[in-house]
């Protein structure tokens, strides 16, 4: 008899990949979506869609009946929102509502999708790991603060007896990043020649399909109350852009922009965005996060969960190809991917 999973976030980048991973292992999936959700990424999947909103517990709690596992992937992943309260309502209150509802059902395992943004970065420059602490006052921006607070909810409920395992993805890349994440948008901007300069920062990249596999492996082997960094390779932004150049034949930016200039540009961009009532081209929070290199150590997940480590160049190739195939890139810029 197949397991039934209750999944949030199926219309998003990671959540959709998790759905595909679970389906490949024979799961039946009951996916919570909002009434106005964009369902394009779900059209080829055999899902039971149920409608509700994490901010309204009464709208979804009955749908947990008969589910063995819960995968809480949904989050408002944005470095800019003109109404920041919405980020906290979705990411913190929504998480609290879901876990409260789970206490009323016989759930065997809950996989909560946090972020490496909820993990500290050591001052000596070595990669952070699951034991590297972070304080709320160190969290720059509403997205990072909201995910930090949401992870505290996961820890609290696990101590109260809920079988929660926390996974902390780094920066995923790959197929189906339909509403591009900040990392995906960086790739799209590179492809469309909208990236004249780069910031001296760094990211830990991982193939989104490896992140999805990490969720499944966490359900099998993850320890209750613990967290696992789902990451792969630490790369300076300049290195990422060089890889994209190798893949596409496009030139990488040669000019490094000072942090102060990037931050000033972000403030101007957000000010203009408020006047024009549209998203900014550069978000303040994104630049603030770039002040430190977001380097992390994934060895715990590799050793304890057998987290796969797809070559990052391959992951970037898949990402570029998907953007090209789906009309995100002007044809005059990228016509083929270089193996």
C-alpha positions as CSV (number, residue, x, y, z in Angstrom):
1,X,0.0,0.0,0.0
2,X,1.5,3.3,-1.0
3,X,2.1,6.1,1.4
4,X,0.0,9.3,1.2
5,X,1.9,12.6,1.6
6,X,0.4,16.0,2.3
7,X,2.5,18.5,0.4
8,X,2.6,22.3,0.5
9,X,4.4,24.3,-2.1
10,X,3.8,22.1,-5.1
11,X,3.5,25.0,-7.5
12,X,7.0,26.3,-6.5
13,X,10.5,25.3,-7.6
14,X,11.5,23.0,-4.8
15,X,8.0,21.8,-3.9
16,X,7.3,20.7,-7.5
17,X,10.6,18.8,-7.6
18,X,9.7,17.1,-4.3
19,X,6.3,16.0,-5.7
20,X,8.1,14.4,-8.7
21,X,10.6,12.7,-6.4
22,X,7.8,11.3,-4.1
23,X,5.7,10.1,-7.1
24,X,8.7,8.2,-8.4
25,X,8.7,6.2,-5.2
26,X,5.0,5.4,-5.5
27,X,3.6,8.0,-3.1
28,X,0.0,9.3,-3.4
29,X,0.1,13.1,-3.0
30,X,-2.5,15.4,-1.6
31,X,-1.2,18.8,-2.5
32,X,-2.5,22.0,-0.9
33,X,-2.8,24.9,-3.3
34,X,-4.4,28.3,-3.0
35,X,-7.5,29.0,-5.1
36,X,-5.6,31.4,-7.3
37,X,-2.5,29.3,-7.7
38,X,-0.7,29.0,-11.0
39,X,-1.0,25.3,-11.7
40,X,1.2,25.0,-14.9
41,X,3.9,23.0,-13.2
42,X,1.4,20.4,-11.9
43,X,-0.5,19.7,-15.1
44,X,1.5,16.5,-15.9
45,X,1.4,15.2,-12.4
46,X,-1.2,12.7,-10.9
47,X,-2.0,14.8,-7.8
48,X,-5.0,15.2,-5.6
49,X,-5.3,18.9,-5.4
50,X,-7.0,20.4,-2.4
51,X,-7.7,24.1,-2.0
52,X,-6.9,26.1,1.1
53,X,-4.5,28.6,2.7
54,X,-1.9,27.9,5.4
55,X,-2.9,31.2,7.0
56,X,-6.4,29.8,7.6
57,X,-6.1,26.5,9.6
58,X,-9.8,25.7,9.1
59,X,-9.3,25.7,5.3
60,X,-6.9,22.7,5.3
61,X,-6.8,20.8,8.5
62,X,-9.4,18.2,7.4
63,X,-7.2,17.4,4.4
64,X,-4.5,15.9,6.7
65,X,-6.8,12.9,7.4
66,X,-5.3,9.7,6.1
67,X,-1.9,11.2,5.3
68,X,1.2,9.3,6.6
69,X,3.7,12.1,6.0
70,X,3.7,15.8,5.6
71,X,6.2,17.8,3.5
72,X,6.0,21.5,4.3
73,X,7.8,23.2,1.4
74,X,5.7,26.2,0.8
75,X,7.1,29.7,1.6
76,X,6.9,33.1,0.3
77,X,10.5,33.3,-1.1
78,X,11.0,36.9,-2.0
79,X,13.5,39.5,-1.0
80,X,11.0,42.3,-1.6
81,X,7.3,42.7,-0.6
82,X,5.7,46.1,-0.2
83,X,3.7,44.6,2.6
84,X,6.2,42.7,4.8
85,X,3.5,41.4,7.1
86,X,2.4,39.0,4.4
87,X,5.8,37.3,4.5
88,X,5.5,36.6,8.2
89,X,1.8,35.5,7.8
90,X,2.8,33.0,5.2
91,X,6.1,31.8,6.5
92,X,5.6,31.9,10.3
93,X,1.9,31.9,11.0
94,X,1.3,29.4,8.2
95,X,3.9,27.0,9.6
96,X,2.6,27.3,13.1
97,X,-1.0,26.6,11.8
98,X,0.2,23.5,9.9
99,X,2.1,22.0,12.8
100,X,-0.8,22.7,15.2
101,X,-3.1,20.9,12.8
102,X,-0.7,18.0,12.5
103,X,-1.0,17.4,16.3
104,X,-4.5,16.3,15.7
105,X,-3.6,13.5,13.2
106,X,-1.4,10.4,13.3
107,X,1.5,11.7,11.1
108,X,4.5,9.4,10.9
109,X,7.0,12.0,9.6
110,X,7.1,15.7,8.9
111,X,9.8,17.1,6.6
112,X,10.0,20.9,7.1
113,X,11.9,22.9,4.4
114,X,13.9,25.6,6.0
115,X,16.8,27.4,4.4
116,X,20.6,27.8,5.0
117,X,19.6,31.4,5.7
118,X,18.5,30.2,9.1
119,X,22.1,28.9,9.8
120,X,24.9,31.1,10.9
121,X,28.1,31.9,9.0
122,X,31.3,31.6,11.1
123,X,33.3,34.8,11.3
124,X,36.5,33.1,10.3
125,X,35.2,32.4,6.8
126,X,34.9,28.6,7.1
127,X,31.6,27.1,5.8
128,X,28.7,27.0,8.3
129,X,27.2,23.7,9.4
130,X,24.1,22.5,11.2
131,X,25.6,23.5,14.6
132,X,26.5,27.1,13.6
133,X,24.2,29.3,15.5
134,X,22.4,32.4,14.3
135,X,20.7,35.1,16.3
136,X,17.5,36.9,15.2
137,X,19.3,40.3,15.2
138,X,21.8,38.9,12.7
139,X,19.0,38.2,10.2
140,X,18.9,40.9,7.5
141,X,15.6,41.4,5.8
142,X,12.1,40.0,6.2
143,X,12.5,36.8,4.3
144,X,15.5,35.6,6.3
145,X,13.9,36.7,9.6
146,X,10.6,35.0,8.7
147,X,12.4,31.7,7.9
148,X,14.5,31.9,11.0
149,X,11.3,32.3,13.1
150,X,9.5,29.5,11.2
151,X,12.4,27.1,11.9
152,X,12.1,28.0,15.6
153,X,8.5,26.8,15.3
154,X,9.6,23.5,13.8
155,X,12.1,23.0,16.7
156,X,9.4,23.9,19.3
157,X,6.9,21.5,17.9
158,X,9.5,18.7,17.5
159,X,10.2,19.1,21.2
160,X,6.5,18.8,21.9
161,X,6.4,15.4,20.2
162,X,5.8,16.1,16.5
163,X,8.1,13.9,14.3
164,X,9.7,16.8,12.5
165,X,13.0,16.6,10.5
166,X,14.3,19.9,9.2
167,X,16.1,20.3,5.9
168,X,18.0,23.4,4.9
169,X,18.5,23.7,1.2
170,X,21.2,26.1,-0.1
171,X,20.7,27.7,-3.5
172,X,19.0,25.3,-5.9
173,X,19.3,25.5,-9.6
174,X,17.8,23.4,-12.4
175,X,14.6,22.8,-14.3
176,X,11.2,24.3,-13.7
177,X,12.2,27.5,-11.8
178,X,9.2,29.1,-13.4
179,X,8.9,32.1,-11.2
180,X,12.6,32.5,-11.0
181,X,14.1,32.4,-7.5
182,X,16.7,35.1,-6.8
183,X,19.4,32.6,-8.0
184,X,17.4,31.7,-11.1
185,X,16.8,35.4,-11.8
186,X,20.6,35.9,-11.7
187,X,21.0,33.2,-14.4
188,X,18.2,34.7,-16.5
189,X,19.8,38.2,-16.2
190,X,23.2,36.7,-17.3
191,X,21.6,35.0,-20.3
192,X,19.8,38.2,-21.3
193,X,22.9,40.3,-21.0
194,X,21.5,42.3,-18.1
195,X,24.5,41.8,-15.7
196,X,27.2,44.3,-16.5
197,X,29.1,43.7,-13.2
198,X,29.2,41.3,-10.3
199,X,29.5,41.5,-6.5
200,X,32.3,39.8,-4.6
201,X,30.1,37.2,-2.9
202,X,29.5,33.5,-2.9
203,X,26.8,30.8,-2.9
204,X,26.4,27.1,-2.2
205,X,24.7,25.7,-5.3
206,X,22.9,22.3,-5.6
207,X,20.7,20.7,-8.3
208,X,17.1,21.1,-7.3
209,X,16.5,17.4,-8.1
210,X,19.1,16.5,-5.5
211,X,17.3,18.8,-3.0
212,X,14.1,16.9,-3.7
213,X,15.9,13.5,-3.2
214,X,17.2,14.9,0.1
215,X,13.6,15.5,1.3
216,X,12.8,11.9,0.5
217,X,15.9,10.6,2.1
218,X,15.2,12.7,5.2
219,X,11.9,10.9,5.5
220,X,13.7,7.6,5.5
221,X,16.8,8.3,7.6
222,X,16.5,11.8,9.1
223,X,16.6,12.0,12.8
224,X,13.7,13.8,14.5
225,X,14.4,17.3,15.7
226,X,17.7,17.6,13.7
227,X,18.4,19.6,10.6
228,X,20.3,18.7,7.5
229,X,22.0,21.1,5.0
230,X,21.0,20.1,1.5
231,X,23.8,21.7,-0.5
232,X,26.7,20.8,-2.8
233,X,29.4,23.2,-4.0
234,X,30.6,26.5,-2.6
235,X,31.4,28.9,-5.4
236,X,32.3,32.6,-5.6
237,X,29.8,34.5,-7.8
238,X,32.7,35.1,-10.3
239,X,33.1,31.3,-10.6
240,X,29.4,30.7,-11.2
241,X,29.4,33.3,-14.0
242,X,32.5,31.7,-15.5
243,X,30.7,28.4,-15.6
244,X,27.7,30.0,-17.3
245,X,30.1,31.5,-19.8
246,X,31.5,28.1,-20.5
247,X,28.0,26.6,-21.0
248,X,26.7,29.3,-23.2
249,X,29.7,31.0,-24.9
250,X,28.5,34.3,-23.6
251,X,31.1,36.6,-21.9
252,X,31.1,36.9,-18.1
253,X,31.0,40.3,-16.5
254,X,34.6,41.6,-15.9
255,X,33.9,44.4,-13.5
256,X,33.5,43.9,-9.7
257,X,31.1,46.3,-8.1
258,X,31.9,47.6,-4.6
259,X,29.3,46.5,-1.9
260,X,28.5,50.1,-1.0
261,X,27.6,50.9,-4.6
262,X,25.5,47.8,-4.9
263,X,23.6,48.7,-1.7
264,X,23.0,52.2,-2.8
265,X,21.7,51.0,-6.1
266,X,19.3,48.6,-4.3
267,X,18.0,51.4,-2.1
268,X,17.4,53.5,-5.3
269,X,15.8,50.5,-7.0
270,X,13.3,49.9,-4.2
271,X,12.5,53.6,-3.9
272,X,11.7,53.7,-7.6
273,X,9.7,50.4,-7.4
274,X,7.4,51.9,-4.7
275,X,6.7,54.9,-6.9
276,X,6.1,52.8,-10.0
277,X,4.3,50.0,-8.1
278,X,6.4,47.2,-9.5
279,X,9.1,44.9,-8.1
280,X,12.6,46.4,-7.9
281,X,15.4,45.2,-10.2
282,X,17.7,45.0,-7.2
283,X,16.4,44.1,-3.7
284,X,18.1,45.5,-0.6
285,X,17.8,42.2,1.2
286,X,19.5,40.4,-1.7
287,X,22.5,42.7,-1.6
288,X,22.7,42.6,2.2
289,X,22.8,38.8,2.1
290,X,25.6,39.1,-0.4
291,X,27.8,40.9,2.1
292,X,28.9,37.5,3.4
293,X,29.7,34.5,1.3
294,X,26.9,32.0,1.9
295,X,29.2,29.0,2.1
296,X,28.0,25.8,3.9
297,X,29.2,22.3,4.8
298,X,26.8,19.6,3.5
299,X,28.8,16.6,4.9
300,X,26.2,15.6,7.5
301,X,23.5,15.1,4.8
302,X,25.9,13.4,2.5
303,X,27.0,10.9,5.2
304,X,23.7,10.4,7.1
305,X,21.2,10.7,4.2
306,X,23.4,9.8,1.2
307,X,22.5,13.2,-0.4
308,X,23.5,13.0,-4.1
309,X,25.9,15.6,-5.5
310,X,25.2,16.2,-9.1
311,X,28.0,18.1,-10.9
312,X,27.1,21.8,-10.6
313,X,28.0,22.5,-14.2
314,X,25.5,19.8,-15.2
315,X,22.9,21.4,-13.0
316,X,23.5,24.9,-14.5
317,X,23.3,23.4,-18.0
318,X,19.9,22.0,-17.2
319,X,18.8,25.3,-15.8
320,X,20.0,27.3,-18.8
321,X,18.4,24.8,-21.2
322,X,15.1,25.0,-19.4
323,X,15.1,28.8,-19.5
324,X,15.9,28.8,-23.2
325,X,13.3,26.2,-24.0
326,X,10.6,28.0,-22.1
327,X,11.1,31.5,-23.5
328,X,12.9,33.3,-20.7
329,X,15.9,34.1,-22.9
330,X,15.9,36.2,-26.1
331,X,16.9,33.8,-29.0
332,X,19.6,36.1,-30.2
333,X,21.6,35.5,-27.0
334,X,21.6,31.7,-26.5
335,X,21.0,29.3,-29.3
336,X,22.6,26.2,-28.0
337,X,24.2,24.8,-24.8
338,X,27.9,23.9,-25.0
339,X,28.5,20.4,-23.4
